């Protein structure tokens, strides 16, 4: 079809040819973009979810390291941890089968959730913390003459 335009047009019709080629080019670009954009969007969401899950696990691991430090140091110790959460999350700190766990549910882009679980040394924990998106200040403290550790937000 395009070849017929080249053969048919004379030298005085160059403006018509430029306009038609520009129109065909724009239609091709629109078709390509409309076919590729859903795939790019899906892959971008997947990449964002993986990044958030990795960052969330790293931040929860910092809290677990703080718990391990205070637990190994003994009563009278305290550690303040600054975490930067990518999303709002309720962090559940619990003990099960002689192990301690920190568990949070990360909301993904498709509205499903991913469990992020980190293990800790202390087996006598039972706390719930709401970590908001952005910076949070978590305090892990084991007061003198106390048998339990405290974990709270400042």
N, C-alpha and C positions, 0 to 999 in steps of 0.2 A: 504494500500500500504506500509506504513512504517512498519507495523507488519510483512509483508512478508519478508522484509529485515532482521528483527531481527531473524526470524525463519530460513531463508535460509543461512545466513552468518555463517561461522565457526570461530573459535578463531583466525585463521591466517588472517582474513579479517577485523580486527578492524580499520585499517587505512582508508580503503575504506568507512566504516560506518561513521567514524568521518567526513570525507570530505563531504559525501552526506548529513549528518545532518547539517553541517555548511552551505552548499549551500541552503538547504530547509529553514533554519532559516533566512538567509539573504534575501531570496525571500519573506518570510512572513513579515519581518520588512519593506522591501521596499513597499509592498502592503499596510500595515497599515499606514505608513507615507504618502504615496501618497493619501490615502483616507481621512486622518485626517487633513493634512496641509491646504487645502483650508478653512475648517471651523475655524481653529485656526487663520489663517491670517485674515479672515473676522471679527472675534471677536476682534482681536487685533486692527484693523482699527476702529471698533466701539468704543472701549474703549478709543482709542486715540482721537477720535472726541469728545466724551463726556468730557474728561479731558480738551481739548482745549476750548470747549464752556464754561465750568465752569470757567476756568482761565480767559478767555476773558471777561466774564460778571463781574467777580470780579475786573478786572483792569478798566473796563469802569465805574463800580460803584465808584471806587476811584475818578475818574474825576468828576462824578456827585456829590459826597460828597464835593469835592473842590469847585464846582460851588455853591452848597447850602451854604457852609461856607462863601464864598465871598459875596453872595447875602444877607445873613442874617446879616453880619457885616456892609455892606453898602459901600458907596464910600470911596476911599482911601485905600481899603484893597487889599491884594494880597496873592495868595497861589500857591506854586510850588508843583507839584505832579510828582512822579517818577513811571512810569508804565512799567511792563515787559510783552510785548505782545508775545503770542505764535506764531502768524502768522502776516504777513502784512495785514493791514486793513485800509480802508478809514472810518473815523468816521464822521458821519453827526450829527450836533447838531442843532436842529430846535424846533420851537414852533408850537403847533397845539391845537385848542380848549381850550385855556387858560392853557395849560400845556407845559412843556419843556421836550424834549426827546433827548437822545443820542442813535444813531442807527449805528450799524456796521454789515456788512455781512461777516460771517466767512466761508471760503472755506473748505469743508469737504473732506474726502479721496475719495469719489465717484464723485468728481467734482460738487456736488450740493452745495448750500449755505444755511446757517442758519442765520436768522435775530436775532441779539442780541440787545435788546432794554431795556434801563434803563430810568426811569423817574427822572426829576429834578424839583426844585421849581421855577426856573427862567423861565418866559414865554416870554422873549424878546431876544431870541438867534437865530442866523443864521450863523453857521460856518461849515467849512469842514476841517478836519485834516487828514493827512496821517500818521498813526502810523506804523512804520516799526517793523519787528520782532526783539525782544530784548528790550533793555531799551530805553525809551523815556522820555523826560522831558517836561511836559505840564505846562504852566503858565496860571492861571486864575487871571485876574487883573481888578479891577474897579477903574479907576483913579479918583482923586478929580475933582469935577466940571464937571463930565461926566455923561451922562444918560445911557450909555451902558457899559456892561462888555466886556472885550477882552479875547479871548482864543487863545493861540498860542503855538507853539513848540519852544524850545530852542535847 
